[in-house]
Amino acid sequence: MTLAPPPLDLTDPAVVADPYPAFARARAAAPVQWDEPLGLWLAFTHAEADAVLRNRRLGRIWRDEEPGERLDSFNLIHRNAILEMEPPEHTRLRRLVSAAFARGHVERLRPWVQELADSLVDRLVERSGGSTPVDVLSGMAEELPVAVIAELLGVPAADRPLLRPWSNAIVKMYEYGRTTQVEDAAERAAAEFVAYLRDLAADRRRSPGEDLLTHLVTVRDSDGDRLTEDELVTTCILLLNAGHEATVNVSGNGLLALLEHPGELARLRADPGLLPTAIEELMRFDSPLQLFERTATADVEIGGATLRAGQKIAALLGSANRDPAVFADPDTLDVGRTDNPHITFGAGVHFCLGAPLARVELQASFGALLSRTSRLELGGPARRRPEFVIRGLRELPVVLTP
């Protein structure tokens, strides 16, 4: 086994603050390396991380956390999640969920998303007035994706403030070195979220609407198969957790990157047609999800390393997205980058189902920030969250000039 020189400590504040120099050192040593403290392999290069995501001898194999009742609801929402399944179960569930998504929900929401983004930016501009720093995370980045997913599912407006705290508590379970307090909070959130969605699904059965939840309740495939109650609830929770966390963190990480590269911000403002490629570049440059684990179902070789059945390997997405073998000047932000095969949304059968919706949200929010301001600048130091796996900010003070 090859030890990463130096070992990659995912809890080191310096690595959390900026993991990319450590990634570069590790990539230069070997594409796949064993991490003894974590007890798993790490894939640092684009080719090997992509192989981890696509190789059918590697799977997502859910094993209940602490079997028993203590984490019962947390386990339930993962045991039935499409993200934690492999074919044929994954194929069946993705087919049903995709059929519900195929009813035009993303395009239906596009104008509404743009109106919401415009109004949120206008509110920030009014509060800032060109001189007062305002937090773009709480004022827009966190609010927009939760509102969009709630609208998509048909969650009543009065209930929407419940969603983000539930999601925040659950996703903290994906970090390393978590505490009992984190586990207890995640279980409470999962139990409350499950109970809420069971009641909402029952309401949609009685009174169907045109929302995605109604279509998930009623969808059937050609064989007459349908989602179970647990699969329905889990799918809704996954849409919120994965969807809003990714969009919030691309918004925060991406805007900070633009503010720290004023030349690229000016370039994008001068040519709004670059917005779609800029969004892809922001996702590549500072990935919102840094690590995705898979487990070997049989002995398999990845990047010269032999994994034994049962061993875990993690694709380090942020490292892969800065691989100089694939990306020219990978540490340079280039909003016009067109050759950009980033793997921020994953690859293979687990490619993100919500990617089209995320792109709509991000283009709307960054488009509004550019079109409804004449100037954007940092209003103070950005505060980063202390977690590695889900990479994001706690606060991003910005001065917005009308």
C-alpha positions as CSV (number, residue, x, y, z in Angstrom):
1,M,0.0,0.0,0.0
2,T,1.2,3.5,-0.8
3,L,0.9,6.1,1.9
4,A,0.1,9.6,0.8
5,P,3.0,11.9,1.5
6,P,2.1,13.8,3.6
7,P,-1.1,12.0,4.9
8,L,-4.2,13.9,3.9
9,D,-5.8,14.9,7.2
10,L,-9.4,15.8,6.3
11,T,-9.9,17.5,9.7
12,D,-6.9,19.8,9.4
13,P,-8.2,23.4,9.3
14,A,-5.6,24.2,6.7
15,V,-6.9,21.4,4.4
16,V,-10.5,22.4,5.0
17,A,-9.7,26.0,4.2
18,D,-7.8,25.1,1.0
19,P,-7.4,21.4,0.1
20,Y,-6.1,22.0,-3.4
21,P,-2.3,22.3,-2.6
22,A,-2.6,19.0,-0.6
23,F,-4.4,17.4,-3.5
24,A,-1.7,18.5,-6.0
25,R,1.0,16.9,-3.8
26,A,-1.0,13.7,-3.5
27,R,-1.7,13.5,-7.2
28,A,2.0,13.8,-8.0
29,A,2.8,10.9,-5.6
30,A,0.3,8.3,-6.9
31,P,-3.2,8.4,-8.4
32,V,-4.7,6.1,-5.7
33,Q,-3.4,5.9,-2.2
34,W,-4.3,4.2,1.1
35,D,-5.3,6.4,4.0
36,E,-4.7,4.5,7.2
37,P,-6.6,6.8,9.6
38,L,-9.7,6.7,7.4
39,G,-9.3,3.0,6.5
40,L,-10.0,3.5,2.8
41,W,-8.4,4.2,-0.5
42,L,-8.4,7.7,-2.0
43,A,-8.5,8.4,-5.8
44,F,-6.9,11.8,-6.6
45,T,-6.8,12.0,-10.4
46,H,-9.6,12.6,-12.8
47,A,-9.2,9.2,-14.6
48,E,-9.2,7.2,-11.3
49,A,-12.0,9.2,-9.7
50,D,-14.1,8.8,-12.8
51,A,-13.3,5.1,-12.8
52,V,-14.4,4.9,-9.1
53,L,-17.8,6.4,-10.1
54,R,-18.3,4.2,-13.1
55,N,-16.7,0.8,-12.3
56,R,-19.5,-1.8,-11.8
57,R,-17.3,-3.7,-9.3
58,L,-17.6,-0.7,-7.0
59,G,-21.0,0.0,-5.5
60,R,-22.9,2.1,-3.0
61,I,-23.7,-0.5,-0.2
62,W,-25.7,0.9,2.6
63,R,-25.1,-0.6,6.0
64,D,-27.3,0.8,8.8
65,E,-25.5,3.1,11.2
66,E,-25.6,1.6,14.7
67,P,-28.4,-1.0,13.9
68,G,-31.3,-0.6,16.3
69,E,-33.7,2.2,17.1
70,R,-31.3,5.0,18.0
71,L,-30.8,6.0,14.3
72,D,-33.9,4.4,12.9
73,S,-35.1,7.3,10.8
74,F,-31.7,8.2,9.6
75,N,-31.1,4.7,8.4
76,L,-34.6,4.5,6.8
77,I,-33.9,7.5,4.6
78,H,-30.7,6.0,3.4
79,R,-31.7,2.4,3.1
80,N,-34.4,3.4,0.5
81,A,-32.4,6.1,-1.2
82,I,-31.5,5.9,-4.9
83,L,-28.0,7.2,-4.1
84,E,-27.4,4.2,-1.9
85,M,-28.6,1.5,-4.3
86,E,-27.1,-0.4,-7.2
87,P,-28.8,-2.1,-10.2
88,P,-31.3,-3.7,-10.5
89,E,-32.9,-1.9,-7.5
90,H,-31.3,1.4,-8.6
91,T,-32.5,1.0,-12.1
92,R,-36.1,0.5,-11.0
93,L,-36.2,3.4,-8.6
94,R,-34.4,5.8,-11.0
95,R,-36.8,4.9,-13.8
96,L,-39.8,5.8,-11.6
97,V,-38.3,9.0,-10.3
98,S,-37.2,10.0,-13.8
99,A,-40.7,9.4,-15.1
100,A,-42.1,11.8,-12.6
101,F,-39.4,14.4,-13.4
102,A,-40.1,14.0,-17.1
103,R,-43.5,15.8,-16.7
104,G,-41.7,19.1,-17.4
105,H,-41.2,20.3,-13.8
106,V,-37.8,21.9,-14.4
107,E,-39.0,24.0,-17.4
108,R,-42.3,24.8,-15.6
109,L,-40.3,26.4,-12.8
110,R,-37.7,28.3,-14.9
111,P,-39.6,31.7,-15.1
112,W,-40.5,31.4,-11.4
113,V,-36.9,30.7,-10.4
114,Q,-35.7,33.7,-12.4
115,E,-38.3,36.0,-10.8
116,L,-37.4,34.7,-7.3
117,A,-33.6,35.3,-8.0
118,D,-34.3,38.8,-9.3
119,S,-36.4,39.7,-6.2
120,L,-33.8,38.3,-3.8
121,V,-31.0,40.2,-5.4
122,D,-33.1,43.4,-5.5
123,R,-33.6,43.0,-1.8
124,L,-29.9,42.6,-1.2
125,V,-29.1,45.7,-3.3
126,E,-31.6,47.7,-1.4
127,R,-30.1,46.7,2.0
128,S,-26.5,47.2,0.8
129,G,-27.0,50.4,-1.2
130,G,-23.4,50.3,-2.5
131,S,-21.8,50.7,0.9
132,T,-23.2,48.3,3.5
133,P,-22.0,44.6,3.5
134,V,-24.8,42.1,3.4
135,D,-24.5,38.3,3.6
136,V,-25.3,36.8,0.2
137,L,-25.5,33.3,1.7
138,S,-28.4,34.0,4.1
139,G,-29.9,36.6,1.8
140,M,-30.0,34.6,-1.4
141,A,-27.9,31.5,-1.8
142,E,-29.6,29.6,1.1
143,E,-33.1,30.9,0.4
144,L,-33.4,30.3,-3.3
145,P,-32.7,26.5,-3.6
146,V,-34.9,25.6,-0.6
147,A,-37.7,27.7,-2.1
148,V,-37.3,26.1,-5.5
149,I,-37.4,22.5,-4.2
150,A,-40.3,23.3,-1.9
151,E,-42.2,24.8,-4.9
152,L,-41.2,21.8,-7.0
153,L,-42.6,19.3,-4.4
154,G,-45.6,21.5,-3.5
155,V,-44.6,22.2,0.1
156,P,-46.9,24.9,1.6
157,A,-45.2,28.2,2.0
158,A,-45.9,28.2,5.8
159,D,-43.9,25.0,6.2
160,R,-40.9,25.9,4.1
161,P,-38.8,27.3,7.0
162,L,-38.7,23.7,8.4
163,L,-36.8,22.3,5.5
164,R,-33.3,23.7,5.7
165,P,-32.7,23.1,9.4
166,W,-33.7,19.4,8.9
167,S,-31.4,19.1,5.9
168,N,-28.5,20.8,7.7
169,A,-28.7,18.4,10.6
170,I,-28.9,15.3,8.4
171,V,-25.9,16.2,6.1
172,K,-23.5,16.7,9.0
173,M,-23.6,12.9,9.3
174,Y,-21.5,12.6,6.2
175,E,-18.4,14.2,7.7
176,Y,-15.6,12.3,9.5
177,G,-15.1,12.6,13.2
178,R,-18.8,13.4,14.0
179,T,-20.0,13.5,17.6
180,T,-22.9,11.8,19.4
181,Q,-24.5,15.2,19.5
182,V,-24.4,15.4,15.7
183,E,-25.9,11.9,15.4
184,D,-28.7,12.7,17.8
185,A,-29.6,15.9,16.0
186,A,-29.6,14.1,12.7
187,E,-31.9,11.4,13.9
188,R,-34.4,14.0,15.3
189,A,-34.3,15.9,12.0
190,A,-34.8,12.7,10.0
191,A,-37.7,11.5,12.2
192,E,-39.5,14.9,11.9
193,F,-38.8,15.1,8.2
194,V,-40.1,11.6,7.5
195,A,-43.3,12.2,9.6
196,Y,-43.9,15.5,7.8
197,L,-43.6,14.0,4.3
198,R,-45.8,11.0,5.1
199,D,-48.6,13.5,6.1
200,L,-47.9,15.6,2.9
201,A,-48.0,12.5,0.7
202,A,-51.3,11.4,2.2
203,D,-52.7,14.8,1.5
204,R,-51.6,14.5,-2.2
205,R,-53.3,11.2,-2.5
206,R,-56.5,12.8,-1.3
207,S,-56.1,16.0,-3.3
208,P,-53.7,15.6,-6.2
209,G,-52.0,18.7,-7.7
210,E,-49.5,19.4,-10.5
211,D,-46.4,19.3,-8.3
212,L,-43.6,16.7,-8.3
213,L,-44.8,15.1,-5.1
214,T,-48.2,14.3,-6.6
215,H,-46.5,12.7,-9.6
216,L,-44.2,10.7,-7.4
217,V,-47.2,9.5,-5.5
218,T,-49.0,8.5,-8.7
219,V,-46.2,7.4,-11.1
220,R,-46.3,3.9,-12.5
221,D,-43.9,2.2,-14.9
222,S,-44.9,-0.1,-17.8
223,D,-45.2,-3.0,-15.4
224,G,-47.5,-1.2,-13.0
225,D,-44.7,-0.8,-10.4
226,R,-44.8,2.2,-8.1
227,L,-42.7,3.8,-5.4
228,T,-43.2,2.4,-1.9
229,E,-44.1,4.8,0.9
230,D,-40.5,4.7,2.2
231,E,-39.0,5.2,-1.3
232,L,-41.3,8.2,-1.8
233,V,-40.3,9.9,1.4
234,T,-36.6,9.1,0.9
235,T,-36.6,10.5,-2.6
236,C,-38.1,13.8,-1.5
237,I,-35.5,14.1,1.3
238,L,-32.7,13.3,-1.1
239,L,-33.9,16.0,-3.5
240,L,-33.8,18.6,-0.8
241,N,-30.5,17.5,0.9
242,A,-28.5,16.9,-2.2
243,G,-30.2,19.6,-4.3
244,H,-30.1,22.5,-2.0
245,E,-26.7,21.8,-0.4
246,A,-25.0,21.6,-3.8
247,T,-26.6,24.8,-5.1
248,V,-26.0,26.8,-1.9
249,N,-22.4,25.8,-1.9
250,V,-21.7,26.4,-5.6
251,S,-23.4,29.8,-5.1
252,G,-21.2,30.7,-2.2
253,N,-17.9,29.1,-3.4
254,G,-18.5,30.4,-6.9
255,L,-19.3,34.0,-6.0
256,L,-16.3,34.1,-3.7
257,A,-14.1,32.8,-6.5
258,L,-15.4,35.6,-8.8
259,L,-14.9,38.3,-6.2
260,E,-11.3,37.0,-5.7
261,H,-10.7,37.1,-9.5
262,P,-12.1,40.5,-10.4
263,G,-10.8,40.2,-14.0
264,E,-13.0,37.2,-14.6
265,L,-16.0,38.9,-12.9
266,A,-15.6,41.9,-15.2
267,R,-15.2,39.5,-18.2
268,L,-18.5,37.8,-17.3
269,R,-20.3,41.1,-16.7
270,A,-19.2,42.3,-20.1
271,D,-20.3,39.1,-21.8
272,P,-23.4,37.6,-20.2
273,G,-23.4,34.9,-22.9
274,L,-20.5,33.3,-21.0
275,L,-22.9,32.5,-18.1
276,P,-23.5,28.8,-18.9
277,T,-19.8,28.0,-19.3
278,A,-19.0,30.2,-16.2
279,I,-21.4,28.1,-14.1
280,E,-19.6,24.9,-15.1
281,E,-16.3,26.5,-14.3
282,L,-17.4,27.6,-10.9
283,M,-18.5,24.0,-10.1
284,R,-15.1,22.7,-11.3
285,F,-13.0,25.3,-9.6
286,D,-14.3,24.8,-6.1
287,S,-16.4,21.7,-5.9
288,P,-19.3,21.7,-3.4
289,L,-19.0,18.0,-2.7
290,Q,-15.4,16.9,-2.3
291,L,-15.7,13.2,-1.6
292,F,-17.9,10.3,-2.7
293,E,-17.4,6.8,-1.3
294,R,-17.9,3.4,-3.0
295,T,-17.2,-0.2,-1.8
296,A,-15.6,-3.0,-3.8
297,T,-18.1,-5.8,-4.3
298,A,-15.2,-7.9,-5.8
299,D,-11.5,-7.6,-6.1
300,V,-10.8,-4.7,-8.5
301,E,-7.8,-2.7,-9.6
302,I,-8.0,1.1,-9.8
303,G,-5.0,3.2,-10.7
304,G,-2.5,0.5,-9.9
305,A,-4.0,-0.3,-6.5
306,T,-5.8,-3.6,-5.8
307,L,-8.9,-3.2,-3.7
308,R,-10.1,-6.3,-2.0
309,A,-13.8,-7.1,-1.8
310,G,-15.3,-5.0,1.0
311,Q,-12.7,-2.3,1.0
312,K,-13.9,1.3,0.4
313,I,-12.5,3.9,-2.0
314,A,-13.4,7.5,-2.2
315,A,-13.3,9.7,-5.4
316,L,-11.9,13.1,-4.4
317,L,-14.0,15.2,-6.8
318,G,-12.3,18.5,-6.0
319,S,-8.9,16.9,-6.7
320,A,-10.1,15.3,-9.9
321,N,-11.5,18.7,-11.1
322,R,-8.0,20.3,-10.7
323,D,-6.1,17.5,-12.5
324,P,-3.6,19.1,-14.9
325,A,-3.8,15.9,-17.1
326,V,-7.3,17.0,-18.0
327,F,-7.6,20.7,-17.4
328,A,-5.2,23.3,-18.8
329,D,-4.0,25.6,-16.0
330,P,-6.4,23.8,-13.5
331,D,-5.7,26.3,-10.7
332,T,-6.8,29.2,-12.9
333,L,-10.4,30.4,-12.9
334,D,-11.5,30.7,-16.6
335,V,-15.2,31.6,-17.0
336,G,-14.8,30.9,-20.8
337,R,-13.4,27.4,-20.3
338,T,-15.2,25.2,-22.8
339,D,-13.2,22.0,-22.5
340,N,-14.5,21.2,-19.0
341,P,-15.4,17.6,-18.3
342,H,-15.7,18.2,-14.5
343,I,-17.3,15.4,-12.4
344,T,-19.0,17.7,-9.9
345,F,-22.4,16.0,-10.6
346,G,-20.8,12.5,-10.5
347,A,-20.7,10.0,-13.4
348,G,-22.2,6.7,-14.5
349,V,-25.4,5.4,-13.0
350,H,-25.2,7.8,-10.0
351,F,-25.0,11.0,-12.2
352,C,-27.0,13.6,-10.4
353,L,-30.7,13.4,-11.3
354,G,-31.2,17.1,-10.3
355,A,-28.4,18.5,-12.4
356,P,-30.7,20.3,-14.9
357,L,-32.6,22.0,-12.0
358,A,-29.3,23.0,-10.3
359,R,-28.1,24.6,-13.5
360,V,-31.4,26.5,-13.9
361,E,-31.0,27.8,-10.3
362,L,-27.4,28.8,-10.6
363,Q,-27.8,30.6,-14.0
364,A,-30.8,32.5,-12.5
365,S,-29.0,33.5,-9.3
366,F,-25.6,34.5,-11.0
367,G,-27.5,36.1,-13.9
368,A,-29.5,38.3,-11.4
369,L,-26.4,39.2,-9.5
370,L,-24.8,40.5,-12.7
371,S,-27.8,42.1,-14.4
372,R,-29.2,43.9,-11.3
373,T,-26.0,45.4,-10.0
374,S,-23.3,47.7,-11.4
375,R,-20.7,46.5,-8.9
376,L,-20.0,43.6,-6.6
377,E,-17.2,43.5,-4.1
378,L,-16.2,41.7,-0.9
379,G,-17.4,43.5,2.2
380,G,-15.3,41.6,4.7
381,P,-13.7,38.1,5.2
382,A,-15.7,35.1,4.1
383,R,-16.3,32.5,6.8
384,R,-15.9,28.9,5.8
385,R,-17.8,25.9,7.2
386,P,-15.5,23.6,9.2
387,E,-16.3,20.5,7.3
388,F,-14.4,18.9,4.4
389,V,-16.8,16.6,2.6
390,I,-19.5,19.2,1.9
391,R,-17.5,22.3,1.1
392,G,-19.1,25.6,1.6
393,L,-19.2,29.0,3.4
394,R,-21.0,30.1,6.5
395,E,-21.0,33.8,5.6
396,L,-20.1,35.8,2.5
397,P,-20.4,39.6,3.1
398,V,-20.7,41.5,-0.2
399,V,-21.3,45.1,-1.1
400,L,-23.8,45.4,-3.9
401,T,-24.0,48.7,-5.9
402,P,-27.3,49.3,-7.8
